[in-house]
Amino acid sequence: MADSVPESTKSAAGADRLCQVKGCAVVMRRGQRVCETHWVALPGDARKRLSMSRHGPIADAMWSKAVAVLEGQLA
Protein backbone atom coordinates (compact mmCIF):
# COMPACT_ATOMS: atom_id res chain seq x y z
CA MET A 1 0.00 0.00 0.00
CA ALA A 2 1.35 3.42 -0.92
CA ASP A 3 2.09 5.84 1.89
CA SER A 4 -0.12 8.91 1.38
CA VAL A 5 1.62 11.11 3.97
CA PRO A 6 3.98 13.53 2.24
CA GLU A 7 7.62 12.82 3.06
CA SER A 8 8.02 16.40 4.34
CA THR A 9 5.48 15.78 7.12
CA LYS A 10 7.05 12.56 8.41
CA SER A 11 9.19 12.69 11.51
CA ALA A 12 10.95 10.48 13.99
CA ALA A 13 8.96 9.18 16.93
CA GLY A 14 8.36 11.98 19.42
CA ALA A 15 9.46 14.70 17.01
CA ASP A 16 7.32 17.56 15.75
CA ARG A 17 5.78 17.40 12.26
CA LEU A 18 4.30 19.86 9.77
CA CYS A 19 0.64 20.42 8.95
CA GLN A 20 -0.44 18.08 6.13
CA VAL A 21 -2.12 20.87 4.14
CA LYS A 22 0.05 21.73 1.13
CA GLY A 23 1.91 24.99 1.61
CA CYS A 24 1.39 25.14 5.39
CA ALA A 25 4.63 25.16 7.38
CA VAL A 26 3.12 25.15 10.88
CA VAL A 27 4.90 22.71 13.20
CA MET A 28 2.56 20.60 15.32
CA ARG A 29 2.85 18.19 18.21
CA ARG A 30 2.96 14.45 17.61
CA GLY A 31 -0.46 13.02 16.81
CA GLN A 32 -1.83 16.11 15.08
CA ARG A 33 -2.45 16.02 11.33
CA VAL A 34 -3.42 19.63 10.61
CA CYS A 35 -2.67 22.91 12.37
CA GLU A 36 -5.22 24.71 14.51
CA THR A 37 -6.07 27.20 11.74
CA HIS A 38 -6.90 24.44 9.29
CA TRP A 39 -8.73 22.40 11.95
CA VAL A 40 -11.05 25.35 12.68
CA ALA A 41 -11.61 25.86 8.94
CA LEU A 42 -13.20 22.40 8.64
CA PRO A 43 -16.99 22.20 8.92
CA GLY A 44 -18.21 21.22 12.39
CA ASP A 45 -19.54 17.82 11.32
CA ALA A 46 -16.18 16.94 9.73
CA ARG A 47 -14.31 17.97 12.91
CA LYS A 48 -16.66 15.81 14.99
CA ARG A 49 -16.12 12.73 12.78
CA LEU A 50 -12.36 13.24 12.64
CA SER A 51 -12.02 13.76 16.38
CA MET A 52 -13.75 10.41 16.96
CA SER A 53 -11.75 8.54 14.31
CA ARG A 54 -9.11 6.00 15.21
CA HIS A 55 -5.88 5.19 13.41
CA GLY A 56 -6.14 2.90 10.42
CA PRO A 57 -7.18 2.89 6.78
CA ILE A 58 -10.66 4.36 7.36
CA ALA A 59 -9.33 7.22 9.49
CA ASP A 60 -6.53 7.84 6.97
CA ALA A 61 -9.09 8.06 4.16
CA MET A 62 -11.20 10.52 6.18
CA TRP A 63 -8.15 12.69 6.85
CA SER A 64 -7.08 12.57 3.19
CA LYS A 65 -10.52 13.83 2.19
CA ALA A 66 -10.42 16.58 4.84
CA VAL A 67 -6.98 17.74 3.69
CA ALA A 68 -8.19 17.80 0.07
CA VAL A 69 -11.17 19.95 1.11
CA LEU A 70 -8.88 22.32 3.01
CA GLU A 71 -6.46 22.62 0.10
CA GLY A 72 -9.37 23.48 -2.18
CA GLN A 73 -10.77 26.09 0.23
CA LEU A 74 -7.63 27.75 1.49
CA ALA A 75 -5.00 27.23 -1.20
Phi and psi restraints in degrees (value plus and minus 20) as a CYANA .aco file:
   2 ALA   PHI     -92.1   -52.1
   2 ALA   PSI     122.6   162.6
   3 ASP   PHI    -104.8   -64.8
   3 ASP   PSI      98.3   138.3
   4 SER   PHI    -109.8   -69.8
   4 SER   PSI     -22.8    17.2
   5 VAL   PHI    -104.4   -64.4
   5 VAL   PSI     103.2   143.2
   6 PRO   PHI     -75.8   -35.8
   6 PRO   PSI     120.4   160.4
   7 GLU   PHI     -74.5   -34.5
   7 GLU   PSI     -54.7   -14.7
   8 SER   PHI     -88.3   -48.3
   8 SER   PSI     -35.5     4.5
   9 THR   PHI    -120.7   -80.7
   9 THR   PSI     -24.2    15.8
  10 LYS   PHI     -98.7   -58.7
  10 LYS   PSI     132.6   172.6
  11 SER   PHI    -173.7  -133.7
  11 SER   PSI     145.0   185.0
  12 ALA   PHI     -88.8   -48.8
  12 ALA   PSI     137.7   177.7
  13 ALA   PHI     -74.7   -34.7
  13 ALA   PSI     111.8   151.8
  14 GLY   PHI      64.5   104.5
  14 GLY   PSI     -28.6    11.4
  15 ALA   PHI    -107.6   -67.6
  15 ALA   PSI     141.6   181.6
  16 ASP   PHI     -94.5   -54.5
  16 ASP   PSI     140.0   180.0
  17 ARG   PHI    -158.5  -118.5
  17 ARG   PSI     146.0   186.0
  18 LEU   PHI    -112.0   -72.0
  18 LEU   PSI     134.9   174.9
  19 CYS   PHI     -75.2   -35.2
  19 CYS   PSI     120.8   160.8
  20 GLN   PHI     -98.0   -58.0
  20 GLN   PSI     -29.4    10.6
  21 VAL   PHI     -94.9   -54.9
  21 VAL   PSI     107.7   147.7
  22 LYS   PHI     -75.5   -35.5
  22 LYS   PSI     109.9   149.9
  23 GLY   PHI      70.6   110.6
  23 GLY   PSI     -27.8    12.2
  24 CYS   PHI    -114.9   -74.9
  24 CYS   PSI     105.8   145.8
  25 ALA   PHI    -129.4   -89.4
  25 ALA   PSI       1.0    41.0
  26 VAL   PHI     -93.1   -53.1
  26 VAL   PSI     109.5   149.5
  27 VAL   PHI    -106.5   -66.5
  27 VAL   PSI     113.8   153.8
  28 MET   PHI    -142.0  -102.0
  28 MET   PSI     146.4   186.4
  29 ARG   PHI     -93.5   -53.5
  29 ARG   PSI     141.8   181.8
  30 ARG   PHI     -77.7   -37.7
  30 ARG   PSI     118.0   158.0
  31 GLY   PHI      78.0   118.0
  31 GLY   PSI     -40.0     0.0
  32 GLN   PHI    -106.0   -66.0
  32 GLN   PSI     128.0   168.0
  33 ARG   PHI    -130.8   -90.8
  33 ARG   PSI     -50.6   -10.6
  34 VAL   PHI    -153.0  -113.0
  34 VAL   PSI     136.0   176.0
  35 CYS   PHI     -91.7   -51.7
  35 CYS   PSI     148.9   188.9
  36 GLU   PHI     -80.4   -40.4
  36 GLU   PSI     -59.6   -19.6
  37 THR   PHI     -81.2   -41.2
  37 THR   PSI     -65.1   -25.1
  38 HIS   PHI     -92.1   -52.1
  38 HIS   PSI     -55.6   -15.6
  39 TRP   PHI     -79.1   -39.1
  39 TRP   PSI     -67.0   -27.0
  40 VAL   PHI     -86.4   -46.4
  40 VAL   PSI     -48.7    -8.7
  41 ALA   PHI     -92.2   -52.2
  41 ALA   PSI     -37.7     2.3
  42 LEU   PHI     -91.9   -51.9
  42 LEU   PSI     127.4   167.4
  43 PRO   PHI     -80.6   -40.6
  43 PRO   PSI     130.2   170.2
  44 GLY   PHI     -75.0   -35.0
  44 GLY   PSI     -60.6   -20.6
  45 ASP   PHI     -87.3   -47.3
  45 ASP   PSI     -54.6   -14.6
  46 ALA   PHI     -88.0   -48.0
  46 ALA   PSI     -62.6   -22.6
  47 ARG   PHI     -80.8   -40.8
  47 ARG   PSI     -60.9   -20.9
  48 LYS   PHI     -82.9   -42.9
  48 LYS   PSI     -67.4   -27.4
  49 ARG   PHI     -82.8   -42.8
  49 ARG   PSI     -64.1   -24.1
  50 LEU   PHI     -87.8   -47.8
  50 LEU   PSI     -56.0   -16.0
  51 SER   PHI     -89.6   -49.6
  51 SER   PSI     -42.1    -2.1
  52 MET   PHI    -115.1   -75.1
  52 MET   PSI     -26.5    13.5
  53 SER   PHI     -94.8   -54.8
  53 SER   PSI     131.8   171.8
  54 ARG   PHI    -125.2   -85.2
  54 ARG   PSI     152.7   192.7
  55 HIS   PHI     -92.1   -52.1
  55 HIS   PSI     129.6   169.6
  56 GLY   PHI     117.1   157.1
  56 GLY   PSI    -199.4  -159.4
  57 PRO   PHI     -81.7   -41.7
  57 PRO   PSI     -57.3   -17.3
  58 ILE   PHI     -88.5   -48.5
  58 ILE   PSI     -65.7   -25.7
  59 ALA   PHI     -83.3   -43.3
  59 ALA   PSI     -61.3   -21.3
  60 ASP   PHI     -80.8   -40.8
  60 ASP   PSI     -60.9   -20.9
  61 ALA   PHI     -84.9   -44.9
  61 ALA   PSI     -60.6   -20.6
  62 MET   PHI     -82.8   -42.8
  62 MET   PSI     -63.7   -23.7
  63 TRP   PHI     -86.4   -46.4
  63 TRP   PSI     -59.2   -19.2
  64 SER   PHI     -80.1   -40.1
  64 SER   PSI     -62.2   -22.2
  65 LYS   PHI     -85.1   -45.1
  65 LYS   PSI     -63.0   -23.0
  66 ALA   PHI     -82.5   -42.5
  66 ALA   PSI     -63.0   -23.0
  67 VAL   PHI     -84.2   -44.2
  67 VAL   PSI     -60.1   -20.1
  68 ALA   PHI     -82.1   -42.1
  68 ALA   PSI     -61.0   -21.0
  69 VAL   PHI     -82.5   -42.5
  69 VAL   PSI     -65.8   -25.8
  70 LEU   PHI     -83.3   -43.3
  70 LEU   PSI     -61.0   -21.0
  71 GLU   PHI     -85.4   -45.4
  71 GLU   PSI     -53.3   -13.3
  72 GLY   PHI     -92.3   -52.3
  72 GLY   PSI     -54.1   -14.1
  73 GLN   PHI    -102.2   -62.2
  73 GLN   PSI     -60.6   -20.6
  74 LEU   PHI    -130.7   -90.7
  74 LEU   PSI     -24.4    15.6
